[in-house]
Amino acid sequence: MKVDALVKETIEQGFRLWRDGGNVRFRGDIEMPPEQINDLREHKLELLAYLKLRDIAGKLDWHLSDLLDWYSDDLIEISHMEMDVVGFVVRDYIHNIDLCRGEGYQPLGELIQVCAA
């Protein structure tokens, strides 16, 4: 299951998701089914990255779907990054978007080299 579909399904079931350090927390008015909890655990790193990108998208007034498209292959790496580092990479990418569009999608390591220069 893709992480955005998992988040959508979880929200539609009446739960709220957020980051708490290196953990994903949830809260709802009903008890979450064990299968859903297992899905969240199975995709913890991708969820952490998704929630980081969601937070940054909100701060930068940017579309989360664009960030997920750009970084979909880098979610595990993003899950381990500190928020200020993720924020720097995303802000720098957005700032240099015209340059980077000509280069096409690049993995995060190459993106930092091309766009941060």
Secondary structure as UniProt FT lines:
FT   HELIX           3..12
FT   TURN            13..14
FT   STRAND          15..20
FT   TURN            21..22
FT   STRAND          23..28
FT   HELIX           34..42
FT   HELIX           44..60
FT   HELIX           64..71
FT   HELIX           72..74
FT   HELIX           75..80
FT   HELIX           83..95
FT   HELIX           97..103
FT   HELIX           108..116
//
